Amino acid sequence: MLGLLLATMLVGIPILLCIALIGFIGIAAEPGVVMPMFAQKSFVTLDSYTLLALPFFILAGSLMTAGGMSQQLVDFSRVLVGHLRAGLAHASVVTAMILSGVSGSSTADASAIGSDLIPTMKKNGYKAGFAAALIATAGTIGAIIPPSMTMVVYGAIAQVSIGGLFLGGIIPGVLVGLALMALVKAYTYHPDYPELRVVHGAFSFSKFLSSLKDVWPALLGPLLIVGGILVGVFTATEAGVVACLYAYLIGTFYYRKIRLRDLKQIFVESAITTTMVSAVIAISGSMGWLLAYMQFNDMAVTWVTAASDSPVVVLLVFALVMILLGTFVDSLAILLVFAPVAVELCKRYGIDPIQMGLVMVICNQIGAVSPPTAPLLFVTTNIAQTTLDDTNRHVWTFFTAECAVLLLVIFIPGLSNWIPRYFLG
């Protein structure tokens, strides 16, 4: 089944149809399963209160983009670090770190940041492939720093606290941003990148205060969402509703960019995005159930556990398998199929579910920038108007930085579970 899934994807069939086709054929070919199970298991997968957070966070991201928050964050980041060497590159990473606390989507972050900064970077002499690769990798922070739609999906499937996952993603997400900025700093010493050594102006405290006056509502948004979960005012699912209300009020009455006639288009775009993601989740649910029925989870756990009795080695093997598959298969499908395997590994080895969740989310995002599939690279390459080969040539360095953070999360559990344990017990 997995071989056929990979083959259908490689010939260019859309991911949703690939999963539906293989799942449907698999259920039809299994003698002990009746055909209505395909529809029933697809429905059951979506019949989850936790997954209600998904459409709300998608809508919140659309409202924040339409309301001007994304643009204000980009401008603020340029004022904050734009005066440094490779200032625009640093600004893209800082923007990604802040914007991730708003949208919850790596694709949305990469698109919003890239649309504004990539043309500016090219005008300042940056190589198009370098700019596209950096912003695509920085966009992955959107699924690591809370809120995160990927964490919502994993939490719903694995029955893990989404609030705990949100809090657990803070330190790893910041580490990914710092690793990318350190790598950009190293690039400034490379003889083939003289454009990165150019300094544009100096830091101005007056410009900083002026920008802070405009951007403070956008900066307050992530604090409101995470803070509300921390103090127990609302759950992670309810936080999505609060984020929508906050984004609408700020975009309408503070930035004055959202008008009543704009809401129809915002709702339609959010509904389309929600439908696309929900359809993949539903169909993957039926295929995942079939794999479990065929004892795939037990076989996978047996194969992983044969490598070692050490939880750290098991996590390393599991992460390697996810990254390798993520280079060819849609990352969301991999997450959905392997979430039950991850739950079983946590039970057998005493691995913290929050740590396992962060490992899976980071692997999921590494897969999103790993050629040949790499959806984030397609987004930024299109914005940069360059070739995918040019972007792929630059992405491997940033890919390595994200893998280094993944190793830290595996070897140091406290990076992912200290904040959840401190605040949630």
C-alpha positions as CSV (number, residue, x, y, z in Angstrom):
1,M,0.0,0.0,0.0
2,L,2.8,2.5,0.9
3,G,4.6,1.6,-2.3
4,L,1.5,2.2,-4.4
5,L,0.9,5.5,-2.5
6,L,4.4,6.6,-3.3
7,A,4.1,5.5,-7.0
8,T,0.8,7.4,-7.6
9,M,2.3,10.6,-6.0
10,L,5.4,10.4,-8.2
11,V,3.3,10.2,-11.4
12,G,1.7,13.5,-10.4
13,I,-1.8,12.5,-9.0
14,P,-3.0,14.9,-6.4
15,I,-2.2,13.8,-2.8
16,L,-5.9,13.6,-1.8
17,L,-6.8,11.4,-4.7
18,C,-3.7,9.2,-4.1
19,I,-4.7,8.5,-0.5
20,A,-8.4,8.0,-1.3
21,L,-7.6,5.6,-4.2
22,I,-5.2,3.4,-2.2
23,G,-7.4,3.4,0.9
24,F,-10.5,2.5,-1.1
25,I,-8.7,-0.3,-3.1
26,G,-7.2,-1.6,0.2
27,I,-10.6,-1.8,1.9
28,A,-12.1,-3.4,-1.1
29,A,-9.4,-6.0,-1.4
30,E,-9.5,-6.9,2.4
31,P,-11.9,-9.9,2.8
32,G,-12.8,-9.1,6.4
33,V,-13.8,-5.5,5.8
34,V,-17.0,-4.1,4.4
35,M,-16.9,-1.2,2.0
36,P,-19.0,1.3,4.1
37,M,-16.0,1.3,6.6
38,F,-14.2,3.7,4.2
39,A,-16.9,6.4,4.6
40,Q,-17.5,5.6,8.3
41,K,-13.8,5.9,9.3
42,S,-13.4,9.0,7.3
43,F,-16.3,10.6,9.2
44,V,-15.1,9.4,12.6
45,T,-11.6,11.0,12.0
46,L,-13.2,14.4,11.6
47,D,-15.8,13.9,14.3
48,S,-13.5,15.6,16.9
49,Y,-14.0,18.6,19.1
50,T,-10.3,19.2,19.1
51,L,-10.2,19.6,15.3
52,L,-12.6,22.5,15.6
53,A,-9.5,24.6,16.3
54,L,-8.4,24.0,12.8
55,P,-10.9,26.2,10.9
56,F,-10.7,28.9,13.5
57,F,-7.0,29.3,13.4
58,I,-7.1,29.2,9.6
59,L,-9.7,32.0,9.6
60,A,-7.7,33.9,12.2
61,G,-4.7,33.8,10.0
62,S,-6.7,35.1,7.0
63,L,-8.2,37.9,9.1
64,M,-4.7,38.9,10.4
65,T,-3.2,39.0,6.9
66,A,-6.2,41.0,5.5
67,G,-6.1,43.3,8.5
68,G,-2.5,44.3,7.9
69,M,-0.9,42.6,10.9
70,S,1.5,40.6,8.7
71,Q,2.8,43.8,6.9
72,Q,3.2,45.6,10.3
73,L,5.3,42.7,11.6
74,V,7.6,42.7,8.5
75,D,8.1,46.4,8.9
76,F,8.8,46.1,12.6
77,S,11.4,43.3,12.0
78,R,13.2,45.4,9.4
79,V,13.4,48.3,11.9
80,L,14.7,45.9,14.6
81,V,17.4,44.0,12.7
82,G,17.5,45.6,9.2
83,H,20.6,47.6,10.1
84,L,22.7,44.5,10.7
85,R,24.8,42.7,8.1
86,A,22.4,40.7,5.9
87,G,19.7,42.7,7.6
88,L,16.9,41.7,5.3
89,A,17.7,38.0,5.8
90,H,17.7,38.4,9.6
91,A,14.4,40.4,9.3
92,S,12.8,37.5,7.4
93,V,13.6,35.1,10.2
94,V,12.5,37.5,13.0
95,T,9.3,38.1,11.1
96,A,8.7,34.3,10.8
97,M,9.3,33.9,14.6
98,I,6.7,36.6,15.4
99,L,4.2,35.8,12.7
100,S,4.2,32.1,13.7
101,G,2.5,33.2,16.9
102,V,-0.3,34.7,14.7
103,S,-1.1,32.4,11.7
104,G,-0.2,28.9,12.9
105,S,0.5,27.9,9.3
106,S,4.0,27.5,7.7
107,T,2.6,27.9,4.2
108,A,0.8,31.1,5.2
109,D,3.9,32.5,6.9
110,A,6.2,31.7,3.9
111,S,3.8,33.2,1.5
112,A,3.2,36.4,3.5
113,I,6.9,37.0,4.3
114,G,8.1,36.1,0.9
115,S,5.6,38.3,-1.0
116,D,7.0,41.4,0.8
117,L,10.7,40.6,1.4
118,I,11.8,38.4,-1.5
119,P,11.4,41.2,-4.1
120,T,13.2,43.6,-1.8
121,M,16.0,41.1,-1.2
122,K,16.5,40.7,-4.9
123,K,16.6,44.4,-5.5
124,N,19.4,44.5,-2.9
125,G,21.5,41.9,-4.7
126,Y,20.4,38.8,-2.9
127,K,20.5,35.6,-4.9
128,A,16.9,34.6,-5.7
129,G,17.5,30.9,-4.7
130,F,19.1,31.9,-1.4
131,A,16.1,34.2,-0.6
132,A,13.6,31.6,-1.5
133,A,15.3,28.8,0.4
134,L,15.8,30.9,3.6
135,I,12.2,32.2,3.7
136,A,10.8,28.7,3.0
137,T,12.8,27.2,5.9
138,A,12.0,30.2,8.2
139,G,8.3,29.6,7.3
140,T,8.5,26.1,9.0
141,I,8.7,28.0,12.3
142,G,5.0,28.7,11.8
143,A,4.1,25.1,12.6
144,I,6.5,24.9,15.7
145,I,5.8,28.1,17.6
146,P,2.2,28.2,18.9
147,P,-0.4,28.3,17.7
148,S,0.2,25.5,15.2
149,M,-2.3,23.8,12.9
150,T,0.0,20.8,12.6
151,M,0.0,20.4,16.4
152,V,-3.8,20.6,16.4
153,V,-3.9,17.7,13.9
154,Y,-1.4,15.6,15.8
155,G,-3.0,16.3,19.2
156,A,-6.4,15.3,17.9
157,I,-5.1,12.0,16.3
158,A,-2.8,11.0,19.2
159,Q,-5.0,12.3,22.0
160,V,-2.3,14.6,23.4
161,S,-2.9,17.9,25.1
162,I,-2.9,20.6,22.4
163,G,-2.2,23.2,25.0
164,G,0.8,21.2,26.1
165,L,2.0,20.9,22.5
166,F,1.6,24.6,22.0
167,L,3.7,25.4,25.1
168,G,6.3,22.7,24.2
169,G,6.9,24.3,20.8
170,I,8.1,27.7,22.1
171,I,11.7,26.8,22.9
172,P,12.3,24.6,19.8
173,G,10.7,27.2,17.5
174,V,13.0,30.0,18.9
175,L,16.0,27.7,18.5
176,V,15.2,27.1,14.9
177,G,15.0,30.9,14.3
178,L,18.3,31.5,16.2
179,A,20.0,28.6,14.2
180,L,18.9,30.2,10.9
181,M,20.1,33.6,12.0
182,A,23.5,32.1,13.0
183,L,23.7,30.5,9.6
184,V,22.9,33.8,7.9
185,K,25.7,35.4,10.0
186,A,28.1,32.7,8.8
187,Y,27.1,33.4,5.2
188,T,28.2,37.0,5.5
189,Y,31.8,35.7,5.7
190,H,31.5,33.6,2.5
191,P,33.3,35.2,-0.5
192,D,30.5,34.3,-2.9
193,Y,27.9,36.3,-0.9
194,P,29.2,39.9,-0.9
195,E,25.7,41.3,-0.9
196,L,25.2,40.0,2.7
197,R,28.0,42.1,4.0
198,V,26.3,45.4,2.9
199,V,24.8,47.4,5.8
200,H,21.8,49.6,5.2
201,G,21.7,52.5,7.7
202,A,21.9,52.3,11.5
203,F,19.5,51.5,14.3
204,S,17.1,54.3,15.1
205,F,15.4,54.3,18.4
206,S,12.8,56.9,17.2
207,K,11.9,54.6,14.2
208,F,11.7,51.7,16.6
209,L,9.3,53.5,18.9
210,S,7.2,54.7,15.9
211,S,7.1,51.1,14.5
212,L,6.2,49.7,17.9
213,K,3.3,52.1,18.1
214,D,1.9,50.6,15.0
215,V,2.8,46.9,15.6
216,W,1.8,46.5,19.3
217,P,-1.6,44.9,18.5
218,A,0.1,42.3,16.3
219,L,2.6,41.5,19.0
220,L,-0.1,41.3,21.6
221,G,-2.0,38.6,19.6
222,P,0.3,35.7,20.3
223,L,0.7,36.7,24.0
224,L,-3.1,36.8,24.3
225,I,-3.5,33.3,22.8
226,V,-0.7,31.6,24.7
227,G,-1.3,33.5,27.9
228,G,-5.0,32.6,27.9
229,I,-4.1,28.9,27.6
230,L,-1.4,29.2,30.3
231,V,-3.7,30.7,32.9
232,G,-6.6,28.4,32.0
233,V,-9.0,31.1,30.7
234,F,-9.7,29.1,27.6
235,T,-8.7,25.8,25.9
236,A,-6.6,25.6,22.8
237,T,-9.7,25.1,20.7
238,E,-11.4,28.1,22.3
239,A,-8.2,30.1,21.7
240,G,-8.9,29.8,17.9
241,V,-12.2,31.6,18.4
242,V,-10.6,34.3,20.5
243,A,-7.9,34.7,17.9
244,C,-10.6,35.2,15.2
245,L,-12.4,37.8,17.3
246,Y,-9.2,39.7,18.1
247,A,-8.0,39.7,14.5
248,Y,-11.3,41.0,13.3
249,L,-11.5,43.8,15.9
250,I,-7.9,44.9,15.4
251,G,-8.1,44.7,11.6
252,T,-11.4,46.6,11.5
253,F,-11.1,49.2,14.1
254,Y,-7.3,49.8,14.7
255,Y,-5.7,49.2,11.3
256,R,-9.0,50.0,9.4
257,K,-8.2,47.6,6.6
258,I,-11.1,45.1,7.0
259,R,-14.4,46.2,5.7
260,L,-17.7,44.3,5.7
261,R,-17.6,43.6,2.0
262,D,-14.1,42.0,2.5
263,L,-15.5,39.3,4.9
264,K,-17.1,37.3,2.1
265,Q,-13.8,36.8,0.3
266,I,-11.9,36.1,3.6
267,F,-14.5,33.5,4.7
268,V,-14.4,31.8,1.2
269,E,-10.6,31.6,1.2
270,S,-10.6,30.2,4.7
271,A,-13.3,27.7,3.9
272,I,-11.3,26.4,0.8
273,T,-8.2,26.0,2.9
274,T,-10.0,24.2,5.7
275,T,-11.7,21.9,3.2
276,M,-8.4,21.0,1.6
277,V,-6.8,20.2,4.9
278,S,-9.9,18.4,6.4
279,A,-10.3,16.3,3.3
280,V,-6.7,15.0,3.6
281,I,-7.2,14.3,7.3
282,A,-10.5,12.4,6.7
283,I,-9.2,10.2,3.9
284,S,-5.9,9.6,5.7
285,G,-8.0,8.5,8.7
286,S,-9.7,5.7,6.7
287,M,-6.3,4.6,5.3
288,G,-4.7,4.8,8.7
289,W,-7.5,2.6,10.2
290,L,-6.9,0.1,7.5
291,L,-3.2,0.0,8.1
292,A,-3.9,-0.5,11.9
293,Y,-6.4,-3.3,11.0
294,M,-3.6,-5.0,8.9
295,Q,-1.3,-4.6,12.0
296,F,1.0,-2.1,10.3
297,N,1.4,-0.3,13.7
298,D,2.7,-3.4,15.4
299,M,5.0,-4.2,12.5
300,A,6.4,-0.7,12.4
301,V,6.9,-0.6,16.2
302,T,8.6,-4.0,16.0
303,W,10.9,-2.8,13.3
304,V,11.8,0.4,15.2
305,T,12.3,-1.4,18.5
306,A,14.6,-4.0,16.8
307,A,17.2,-1.2,16.4
308,S,17.7,-0.6,20.1
309,D,16.1,-0.6,23.6
310,S,17.2,3.0,24.1
311,P,14.4,5.6,23.8
312,V,16.8,8.1,22.3
313,V,17.9,5.7,19.6
314,V,14.2,4.8,18.9
315,L,13.5,8.5,18.5
316,L,16.4,8.9,16.1
317,V,15.3,6.0,14.0
318,F,11.7,7.1,14.0
319,A,12.7,10.7,13.0
320,L,15.0,9.4,10.2
321,V,12.1,7.3,8.8
322,M,9.7,10.3,8.9
323,I,12.2,12.6,7.2
324,L,13.1,10.1,4.5
325,L,9.4,9.4,3.7
326,G,8.6,13.2,4.0
327,T,10.9,13.9,1.0
328,F,8.6,11.9,-1.3
329,V,5.2,11.8,0.4
330,D,3.0,14.6,1.6
331,S,4.1,15.6,5.1
332,L,0.6,15.8,6.5
333,A,-0.2,12.2,5.3
334,I,3.0,10.9,6.9
335,L,2.0,12.6,10.2
336,L,-1.5,11.1,10.2
337,V,-0.3,7.6,9.3
338,F,2.5,7.5,11.8
339,A,0.8,9.2,14.8
340,P,-0.7,5.9,16.1
341,V,2.8,4.4,15.8
342,A,4.2,7.3,17.8
343,V,1.6,6.7,20.6
344,E,2.6,3.1,20.9
345,L,6.3,3.9,21.1
346,C,5.6,6.4,23.9
347,K,3.8,3.7,25.8
348,R,6.5,1.1,25.4
349,Y,9.5,3.3,26.0
350,G,8.1,5.9,28.5
351,I,8.8,8.7,26.0
352,D,7.1,12.0,26.9
353,P,4.1,12.5,24.5
354,I,4.9,16.2,24.2
355,Q,8.5,15.4,23.2
356,M,7.3,12.9,20.6
357,G,4.8,15.4,19.3
358,L,7.5,18.0,18.8
359,V,9.8,15.5,17.1
360,M,7.0,14.6,14.7
361,V,6.1,18.2,14.0
362,I,9.7,19.2,13.3
363,C,10.2,16.2,11.1
364,N,7.0,17.1,9.4
365,Q,8.3,20.6,8.6
366,I,11.7,19.3,7.6
367,G,9.8,17.2,5.0
368,A,8.1,20.4,3.8
369,V,11.4,21.8,2.6
370,S,13.0,18.6,1.5
371,P,13.1,18.1,-2.3
372,P,11.5,16.7,-4.4
373,T,8.0,17.4,-2.9
374,A,8.8,20.4,-0.6
375,P,5.6,22.5,-0.9
376,L,7.1,25.5,0.9
377,L,9.9,25.6,-1.7
378,F,7.4,25.7,-4.5
379,V,5.7,28.7,-2.8
380,T,8.8,30.8,-2.3
381,T,10.4,29.7,-5.6
382,N,7.3,31.0,-7.4
383,I,7.5,34.3,-5.6
384,A,11.2,34.6,-6.3
385,Q,10.6,33.9,-10.0
386,T,13.6,31.5,-10.1
387,T,14.1,27.8,-10.8
388,L,13.4,25.1,-8.3
389,D,17.0,23.8,-8.9
390,D,18.4,27.1,-7.9
391,T,16.3,27.1,-4.6
392,N,17.2,23.4,-3.9
393,R,20.9,24.2,-4.3
394,H,20.7,26.7,-1.3
395,V,18.1,24.9,0.9
396,W,20.4,22.1,2.1
397,T,22.4,24.4,4.4
398,F,19.2,25.7,6.2
399,F,17.9,22.1,6.2
400,T,21.0,21.1,8.2
401,A,20.3,23.9,10.8
402,E,16.8,22.6,11.4
403,C,18.0,19.0,11.7
404,A,20.5,20.2,14.4
405,V,17.6,21.6,16.4
406,L,15.7,18.3,15.9
407,L,18.7,16.4,17.4
408,L,18.7,18.8,20.4
409,V,15.0,18.1,21.0
410,I,15.7,14.4,20.9
411,F,18.7,14.4,23.2
412,I,17.4,17.1,25.6
413,P,13.7,16.4,26.5
414,G,13.5,19.5,28.6
415,L,13.6,21.7,25.5
416,S,10.1,20.5,24.6
417,N,8.5,19.5,27.9
418,W,9.9,22.0,30.5
419,I,7.4,24.8,29.9
420,P,4.3,22.4,29.7
421,R,5.3,20.7,32.9
422,Y,6.0,24.0,34.7
423,F,2.7,25.6,33.8
424,L,0.4,22.6,33.2
425,G,1.9,20.0,35.6
